[in-house]
Amino acid sequence: TVDGPSSKDWRGGRAASFNIIPSSTGAAKAVGKVLPALNGKLTGMAFRVPTIDVSVVDLTVRLEKGASYDEIKAAIKEESEGKLKGILGYTEDDVVSTD
């Protein structure tokens, strides 16, 4: 429901064009299907945001070994330029949702 009553989630219809609305996401499950080694190891949530072509996902993972913030960013950037090019985007530029 974009902007009306929803029996599934009452927040989903509360002035959707003006609010950021917490929501569930199938992204963590989808990653597990694409990358079986990660199946059941990811969780996350999404926010429905009133923009034309973007969403926000808060993805939480537990790593088996330690990694610095810079190492994690580098790994994500590498994948966005390799196997996941065109699927995963990465930037450190100061952008807004419509950029």
Helices and strands as residue ranges (DSSP letters): G 10-13, E 21-23, H 27-34, G 36-38, E 42-48, E 56-61, H 69-81
